[in-house]
Amino acid sequence: MVSSFITIQDPRDSQNRRSFCFDYAYWSHSGFTRDRSGLYVPEEPGERYADQDSVFQDLGEGILENALQGYNATLLAYGQTGSGKSYSMVGYGPNKGLVPKLCDRLFDAIRENQDTRQCQVFFSMMEIYNEQVIDLLSRGSRTPGGLRVREEQQRGFYVEGLRTVPCDSAPQVEQLMEQGTRIRTTAATHMNANSSRSHMLIILQLKQIFSKESITKQSNINLVDLAGSERQRSSGSEADRLKEGTAINLSLTTLGNVISALADVAVGKRVVHIPYRDSVLTKLLQSALGGNSRTVMIATLSPADMCYEESLSTLRYAERAKRIQNRAVVNESPTERLVKELKAENARLLQRLSRLGQEGRRANDETKELRQLLTHNELQIRAIQTLWEQHLQEALKDWEQQYANITQERRMMQMHPYILNINEDAQLSGVVKLFIQEGDWDIGLCDSSPRSISIKGLGIQERHAVFRNEQRRVTLTPLPGSKVIVNGHAVSQTTELQHLDRLILGSNCTYLFIGYPSERGGDDWSRYDYDYFQSELAAAEGIHLGETSTGSSQADPSLLAVFYDYIKLMPMVAEANQMSKELSKGVEFKLEIKNLALSDSKGHDLEKEIVVRVTSMGRKQVWMWSKAKFVNRKFLMEEVYQQHQAEQSGDNRVEGPSPATLPRDKDPFWDPVEPLLLGTAHLWLQSLAFRIPLEEQLEVLGSEGTEEAILQVQLVPCNSTGLPLGEDDILIDPSELLGRRLDFQLVLEQCCGLRWIREDRNRGVQFGFKLFDCSQPLYTPAVWHNFNPLLDHRVHFASLYTSQRLLDYLQSSAVVLELWGLQDGCTDLASSLEGVRMTAEGVFIIDETGPANTAPANSAELSCSVRALQQDFEELKSVNASLRKENHSLREQLNTARNGGESVRGRRPSCDAEFARALKVFYHSMTSVRGQLQRLRRHRPSEESDLLGLRLFIDEHSRLLRDFSEQLEQSVSTLKQDVAAIVRRKRERSGIWS
């Protein structure tokens, strides 16, 4: 960031750089320090770090000035989850964001100008989740299905029944925001929602009455914290049969469509339709986006390279929004206009009464009617003028009650231990405090007992657990059937709690235990955030960020992304399992870490990824869902679950099909059955470069390293008719293959111990593989109901002209043999022969880079190549002539020096030939040694073995190890003896020559 310019670089391509220009660009990632009061300030004066004050001076002051002038003003915060939207809008601790600073300055301005105008401020706060509007200031129970959005010609779109509270001070607004945050936390837990998927709207209505000028200005200040922008990306790339939770994504998607349409209008394009009505959010923001409002958008970015795509998307989004041009006007209050009209009508009535009296006419009936109308108008004027005072008095009563509750809560905090909520959104953490007084306290859904603590959430029972506070010791006892986790470990017995213990009740209700004041000291509980809870759970499962090979505590960056994916998905998987249980779906979800090296032909340790294994327990069907697909389905599961909850409570207003009658093709818990990748095995091809046959027994490993099966496989070098080559065809130097034909057969003989079929006999398997430049995988025929199937599948490959590229591939790569699991109802995998070249005998041709394909593309290139070859030929001729001359001279010297050595030299065998024969013997013996090693690796004790069985296993293992050692030693010893004999004979001949 330089001035107002932003440049973003693709971390995978340093040449790919994009630049953008905006009205302001703020750097808040580094270059700051924390002062004594807790404020973040620049390390040095004049540095580029932008603190909260500088952002407010540039943006907040302008919004406030617009509002005081009578214009509508809107502030939108857009960006990826975790990039700083809520911090910019609300702030954290002493680092107040735009909203609280704006309220402080607004009431300061009201006090400064109270002599010239009378001001009234109304505050409302709402959340939009799943296209439902939730009133965050409502004192009653939440309306099922949310509040309705209505439309009037004068008012435009508005929320029917939204509570609007008059305020006369900034602390009162701050208290209302805290109350709204508390309700938002409770609603999020109850709806199983996540704050990053919801929009929060704060509306400040400012009415200014200028008595002398008889003018009233009324303006709305809309402050909008939008949902995380990554939520709007659909999982279409996953080819999911169900669309992503449309209601959840609808608002942001529609907002993007509206902004794009308005941007096109701004540059003169003809736009037929602007889709304001397609979502609740865009309805409520219609005037802010393309009408009567002065609007500011804050786009927040993450500097992490893993967020490059999201950051670039955010910048493009903001660039489109920058083009929109609004036409704001000063607003006149309808209420003040009504008062003016009533006063004007009263003046006309008084004139008519006066005229009637002067004329002396006896018009008693008309005079009586006019006086009644005059009295009615005066009462209406008085009612309008006193309405504000009444509302303000009611709000003050509420504020006093809330202040009393806060005072009571603070007093209780100094007397009793309690648990406080921990939320994924740091703004919502620590809002709910549940106190544990002396005695026994039931915690759960039930709230009928006076000694009960009521909580709601997935997996919470009516009576979930019992807290006992006795003699300043607090214990927690889970009740039968309830799930309770303390410090990452599930507990089923009474457990004594210590200060700052972490509790998870049900699927994912997270709380931090705060002990008695004497135990607290100066502890800072803020480090125990939501990620801490999930990391603790992952560590209990054996998933954690270990130390690097150098022993430092710095985590391996390649593992960071997968680790954070894992801890983010853990609570979602727990919630999905609980919803499946409550809806009687019989589906189990489990996280797995997929090692991509298992699918790499070179076996490199590539990055890992998270997948979710989905199992239908009744039908024994299994699916593997990617992270994106699971997150998508989880949203849809929530909709089905909420419909189920509504039916349970007898509420029919929530729209959607009943979970009990949901058709299978609409059920997010189900998918069509398809083949499942169970594991892979690597068959290394190096022996083919020497034309040595290879017979292997390979372990087929699953994504988590589990043994899925043992595969017996062969690589057989052969001739063009498929007959195996003999020992005399073994090569010492692989480069001898260059330019020559190479034929070999891949033979999959038998698969043993298939765990997939052992679990359910109504299953089948296939193997698939790709070799070198084959574009499509080849598959073996499907075999069913047998966990030791005989495959006997043979494929003949041939390279008509072996290239250096193929030779490098054989010496450094493996063919990856993929084991695919078939389930009842799914179709077999078929080999696609499109683009594959085959001979009439069924031989697959690979490495099609022969001379015909490497010829120059045109005559000019051909002539250049011919000239170069002629030059090389002339140089070789001259070199050959000089070598002949030197050779003739050496032959004459040798003839004079030798004494009868011709006969010896005539019988002298070739050292290279002897060495080649020795290597052939060694390679054959090593094949046997390799087979013995495979048997050793597979030799494991039975899980049911007793002590005698283990002793027998050790004896057998020792025998196998002894045989392996003897074979290896014999092979190496034979090679040493052969090499020593060759060297001895060569030295003897050297002695004869000398």
Long-range contacts (C-beta under 8 A, 24 or more apart in sequence): 1-25, 1-26, 1-27, 1-48, 6-301, 6-315, 8-308, 8-311, 8-312, 8-315, 10-308, 11-305, 11-308, 18-312, 18-315, 20-315, 20-318, 20-319, 22-299, 22-318, 22-319, 22-322, 23-322, 24-58, 24-59, 26-50, 26-54, 26-55, 28-84, 29-303, 37-94, 38-93, 38-94, 38-95, 39-94, 39-95, 40-95, 51-95, 52-91, 52-95, 52-96, 52-97, 52-98, 52-101, 53-101, 55-88, 55-98, 56-98, 56-101, 56-102, 59-98, 59-296, 59-298, 60-98, 60-101, 60-102, 60-105, 61-105, 62-294, 62-296, 63-102, 63-221, 63-294, 63-296, 64-102, 64-105, 64-106, 64-109, 66-219, 66-294, 66-328, 67-106, 67-204, 67-206, 67-219, 67-221, 68-109, 68-206, 68-208, 69-217, 69-219, 69-330, 70-208, 70-217, 70-218, 70-219, 70-330, 70-331, 71-219, 71-292, 71-293, 71-294, 71-328, 71-329, 71-330, 71-331, 72-219, 72-220, 72-221, 72-222, 72-287, 72-288, 72-292, 72-293, 72-294, 72-328, 72-331, 73-219, 73-220, 73-221, 73-222, 73-293, 73-294, 73-295, 73-296, 74-221, 74-222, 74-223, 74-224, 74-285, 74-288, 74-293, 74-294, 74-295, 74-296, 75-221, 75-222, 75-223, 75-224, 75-295, 75-296, 75-297, 75-298, 76-224, 76-226, 76-285, 76-288, 76-295, 76-296, 76-297, 76-298, 77-224, 77-225, 77-226, 77-297, 77-298, 77-300, 78-226, 78-229, 78-297, 78-298, 78-299, 78-300, 78-314, 78-317, 78-318, 79-226, 79-228, 79-229, 79-298, 79-299, 79-300, 79-301, 79-314, 80-228, 80-229, 80-230, 80-300, 80-301, 80-302, 80-307, 80-310, 80-311, 80-314, 81-196, 81-228, 81-229, 81-230, 81-231, 82-196, 82-228, 82-302, 83-300, 83-301, 83-302, 83-307, 83-314, 84-300, 85-225, 85-226, 85-298, 85-300, 86-225, 86-425, 86-426, 86-427, 88-298, 88-300, 89-223, 89-225, 89-298, 90-177, 90-225, 90-427, 92-426, 92-427, 98-223, 99-177, 99-202, 99-223, 100-170, 100-173, 100-174, 100-177, 102-204, 102-221, 102-223, 103-170, 103-173, 103-174, 103-204, 104-170, 106-170, 106-204, 106-206, 107-168, 107-169, 107-170, 116-210, 116-212, 117-208, 117-209, 117-210, 117-211, 118-208, 118-209, 118-211, 119-206, 119-207, 119-208, 119-209, 120-166, 120-206, 120-207, 120-209, 120-388, 121-166, 121-167, 121-168, 121-173, 121-204, 121-205, 121-206, 121-207, 122-164, 122-165, 122-166, 122-167, 122-204, 122-205, 122-207, 123-164, 123-165, 123-166, 123-167, 123-173, 123-176, 123-202, 123-203, 123-204, 123-205, 124-162, 124-163, 124-164, 124-165, 124-202, 124-203, 124-205, 125-176, 125-177, 125-180, 125-200, 125-201, 125-202, 125-203, 126-159, 126-162, 126-200, 126-201, 126-203, 127-184, 127-187, 127-198, 127-199, 127-200, 127-201, 128-198, 128-199, 128-201, 128-251, 128-280, 128-281, 129-187, 129-191, 129-193, 129-197, 129-198, 129-199, 129-248, 130-191, 130-193, 130-245, 130-247, 130-248, 130-638, 130-639, 130-642, 131-247, 131-250, 131-251, 131-279, 131-280, 132-280, 133-159, 133-162, 133-280, 134-183, 134-184, 134-187, 135-159, 135-161, 135-162, 135-163, 136-179, 136-180, 136-181, 136-183, 136-184, 136-187, 136-200, 137-163, 137-165, 137-176, 137-179, 137-180, 137-183, 138-163, 138-183, 139-163, 139-398, 142-187, 142-190, 144-646, 144-649, 144-651, 144-653, 144-654, 145-651, 145-653, 145-654, 145-655, 149-280, 149-283, 149-284, 151-283, 154-334, 156-286, 156-287, 157-283, 157-284, 157-286, 158-284, 159-284, 164-205, 165-395, 165-398, 166-388, 166-391, 166-392, 166-395, 167-395, 168-392, 172-395, 172-399, 173-204, 175-399, 175-402, 175-403, 175-406, 177-202, 178-431, 179-402, 181-427, 181-428, 181-431, 182-431, 182-432, 184-428, 185-421, 185-423, 185-428, 185-431, 185-432, 186-432, 186-456, 188-423, 188-428, 189-421, 189-455, 189-456, 189-457, 189-509, 190-456, 190-457, 191-638, 191-642, 192-457, 192-458, 192-575, 192-579, 192-638, 192-641, 192-642, 193-638, 194-424, 194-425, 195-423, 195-424, 195-425, 195-427, 195-428, 196-227, 196-228, 196-231, 196-424, 196-425, 197-227, 197-228, 197-231, 197-248, 197-635, 198-227, 199-224, 199-225, 199-226, 199-227, 199-251, 199-281, 200-224, 200-225, 201-225, 201-284, 207-333, 207-335, 209-336, 214-340, 215-332, 216-332, 216-333, 216-335, 216-336, 216-337, 217-330, 217-331, 217-332, 217-333, 218-331, 218-332, 218-333, 218-336, 219-331, 220-293, 222-285, 222-288, 222-293, 224-285, 224-288, 226-252, 226-255, 227-251, 227-252, 229-310, 229-313, 229-314, 229-317, 230-310, 232-256, 234-632, 235-628, 235-629, 235-631, 235-632, 237-628, 238-626, 238-628, 238-629, 238-632, 240-629, 240-632, 240-633, 241-665, 241-671, 241-672, 242-632, 242-633, 242-636, 242-666, 242-668, 244-632, 244-635, 244-636, 245-632, 245-635, 245-636, 245-638, 245-639, 247-639, 248-635, 250-278, 250-279, 251-279, 251-280, 251-281, 251-282, 252-281, 253-279, 254-278, 254-279, 254-281, 254-282, 255-279, 255-281, 255-282, 255-285, 255-289, 256-317, 258-282, 258-289, 258-290, 259-289, 259-317, 259-320, 259-321, 259-324, 260-320, 262-289, 262-290, 262-323, 262-324, 263-320, 263-321, 263-323, 263-324, 265-290, 266-323, 266-324, 266-325, 267-323, 289-324, 289-326, 290-324, 290-326, 291-326, 291-327, 292-326, 292-327, 292-328, 292-329, 292-331, 293-326, 293-328, 294-326, 294-328, 295-324, 295-326, 297-321, 306-561, 335-384, 338-384, 339-381, 339-384, 339-385, 342-377, 342-380, 342-381, 343-381, 345-377, 346-374, 346-377, 346-378, 346-381, 349-373, 349-374, 349-377, 350-374, 409-433, 413-514, 413-517, 414-517, 415-517, 416-469, 416-516, 417-469, 417-474, 417-497, 417-513, 417-514, 417-515, 417-516, 418-513, 418-514, 419-503, 419-511, 419-512, 419-513, 419-514, 420-511, 420-512, 420-514, 420-525, 421-509, 421-510, 421-511, 422-502, 422-510, 422-511, 422-512, 422-528, 422-529, 422-530, 422-533, 423-510, 423-530, 424-530, 426-529, 426-530, 429-529, 429-530, 430-525, 434-511, 436-467, 436-469, 436-474, 437-469, 438-469, 438-470, 439-468, 439-469, 439-470, 440-466, 440-467, 440-468, 441-466, 441-467, 441-468, 441-469, 442-466, 443-467, 443-505, 444-482, 455-505, 455-509, 457-505, 457-506, 457-507, 457-508, 457-509, 458-506, 458-507, 458-508, 458-509, 458-575, 458-578, 458-579, 458-582, 459-483, 459-505, 459-506, 459-507, 459-508, 459-509, 459-574, 459-578, 460-505, 460-506, 460-509, 461-506, 464-505, 464-506, 465-505, 472-516, 474-513, 474-515, 476-503, 482-506, 483-507, 485-537, 487-536, 488-536, 488-537, 488-539, 488-540, 489-540, 499-523, 500-525, 500-528, 502-528, 502-532, 502-533, 502-536, 504-533, 504-537, 506-578, 507-571, 507-574, 507-575, 507-577, 507-578, 508-571, 508-574, 508-575, 531-564, 531-567, 534-567, 534-568, 534-570, 534-571, 535-567, 537-567, 537-570, 538-563, 538-566, 538-567, 538-570, 543-593, 558-607, 559-608, 561-607, 562-593, 562-607, 562-608, 562-609, 562-610, 565-609, 565-610, 565-627, 566-591, 566-593, 566-610, 569-610, 569-612, 569-627, 569-630, 569-631, 572-630, 572-631, 572-634, 573-612, 573-630, 575-634, 576-630, 576-633, 576-634, 576-637, 579-637, 579-638, 579-640, 579-641, 580-637, 580-669, 582-641, 582-644, 583-640, 583-641, 583-644, 583-659, 583-669, 585-669, 586-616, 586-617, 586-618, 587-614, 587-615, 587-616, 587-617, 587-669, 587-670, 588-614, 588-615, 588-617, 589-613, 589-614, 589-630, 590-615, 592-703, 592-704, 593-703, 593-704, 594-703, 595-703, 595-704, 595-705, 598-679, 598-680, 598-701, 598-703, 598-816, 599-680, 599-816, 599-818, 600-816, 601-682, 601-813, 601-814, 601-815, 601-816, 602-812, 602-813, 602-814, 603-682, 603-814, 611-703, 614-671, 616-670, 619-824, 620-759, 620-760, 620-762, 620-763, 620-823, 621-673, 621-823, 621-824, 621-825, 622-676, 622-821, 622-823, 623-671, 623-674, 623-676, 624-676, 624-677, 633-668, 633-669, 636-668, 637-668, 637-669, 640-667, 640-668, 672-826, 673-823, 673-824, 673-825, 673-826, 674-823, 674-826, 675-766, 675-820, 675-821, 675-822, 675-823, 675-826, 675-828, 675-829, 676-820, 676-821, 676-823, 677-818, 677-819, 677-820, 677-821, 678-702, 678-708, 678-709, 678-756, 678-765, 678-819, 678-820, 678-821, 679-703, 679-706, 679-708, 679-709, 679-818, 679-819, 680-816, 680-817, 680-818, 680-819, 681-711, 681-713, 681-816, 681-817, 681-819, 682-814, 682-815, 682-816, 682-817, 683-713, 683-715, 683-746, 683-814, 683-815, 683-817, 684-813, 684-814, 685-715, 685-809, 685-810, 685-811, 685-813, 685-814, 685-815, 686-810, 686-811, 686-812, 687-715, 687-923, 688-715, 688-717, 688-742, 688-744, 688-810, 689-731, 689-734, 689-737, 689-807, 689-810, 689-811, 690-730, 690-731, 690-732, 690-734, 690-923, 691-717, 691-725, 691-729, 691-730, 691-731, 691-737, 691-742, 692-717, 692-730, 692-923, 692-927, 693-717, 693-724, 693-725, 693-927, 694-927, 695-927, 695-931, 696-930, 696-931, 696-934, 697-931, 697-934, 697-935, 697-938, 698-817, 699-937, 699-938, 700-751, 700-817, 700-819, 706-755, 707-753, 707-755, 708-754, 708-755, 708-756, 708-819, 709-751, 709-752, 709-753, 709-754, 709-755, 709-756, 709-765, 709-819, 710-751, 710-752, 710-753, 710-938, 711-748, 711-750, 711-751, 711-752, 711-767, 711-817, 711-819, 712-748, 712-749, 712-750, 712-751, 712-752, 713-746, 713-747, 713-748, 713-749, 713-817, 714-745, 714-746, 714-747, 714-749, 715-744, 715-745, 715-746, 715-747, 716-744, 716-745, 716-747, 717-742, 717-743, 717-744, 718-743, 718-744, 718-745, 718-796, 719-743, 720-798, 720-843, 722-796, 727-920, 727-924, 730-916, 730-919, 730-920, 730-923, 732-912, 732-915, 732-916, 732-919, 734-807, 734-810, 734-811, 735-807, 737-802, 737-807, 738-802, 738-803, 738-804, 738-807, 739-801, 739-802, 740-801, 740-802, 741-798, 741-799, 741-800, 741-801, 741-802, 742-798, 742-799, 742-802, 742-806, 743-796, 743-797, 743-798, 743-843, 744-796, 744-797, 744-798, 745-794, 745-795, 745-796, 745-797, 746-771, 746-794, 746-795, 746-797, 746-815, 747-793, 747-794, 747-795, 748-780, 748-791, 748-792, 748-793, 748-794, 748-817, 749-790, 749-791, 749-792, 750-788, 750-789, 750-790, 750-791, 750-792, 751-788, 751-789, 751-791, 751-819, 752-788, 753-787, 753-788, 754-786, 754-787, 754-788, 754-789, 755-787, 756-787, 756-819, 756-821, 757-785, 757-786, 757-787, 758-787, 761-785, 761-787, 762-824, 763-821, 763-822, 763-823, 763-824, 764-821, 764-822, 764-828, 765-789, 765-819, 765-820, 765-821, 765-822, 766-819, 766-820, 766-822, 766-828, 766-829, 767-791, 767-793, 767-817, 767-818, 767-819, 767-820, 768-817, 768-818, 768-820, 768-829, 769-815, 769-816, 769-817, 769-818, 770-815, 770-816, 771-797, 771-815, 771-844, 771-846, 772-806, 772-809, 772-846, 772-847, 773-846, 773-847, 773-848, 774-836, 774-844, 774-846, 775-835, 775-836, 776-831, 776-832, 776-833, 776-834, 776-835, 776-836, 777-818, 777-831, 777-832, 778-831, 778-844, 779-820, 779-828, 779-829, 779-830, 779-831, 781-828, 782-822, 782-828, 782-829, 784-822, 795-844, 796-841, 796-842, 796-843, 796-844, 797-843, 797-844, 797-845, 797-846, 798-839, 798-843, 798-844, 798-845, 798-846, 799-845, 799-846, 799-847, 800-845, 800-847, 800-848, 800-850, 801-847, 801-849, 801-850, 801-851, 802-847, 803-847, 803-849, 805-847, 805-849, 806-846, 806-847, 806-849, 898-993, 901-992, 901-993, 904-989, 904-992, 908-989, 909-985, 911-982, 911-985, 911-986, 914-978, 914-982, 914-985, 915-979, 915-982, 917-978, 918-975, 918-978, 918-979, 918-982, 919-975, 921-974, 921-975, 921-978, 922-971, 922-974, 922-975, 925-967, 925-970, 925-971, 925-974, 926-971, 928-967, 929-964, 929-967, 929-968, 929-971, 932-960, 932-963, 932-964, 932-967, 933-964, 935-960, 936-960, 936-961, 936-964
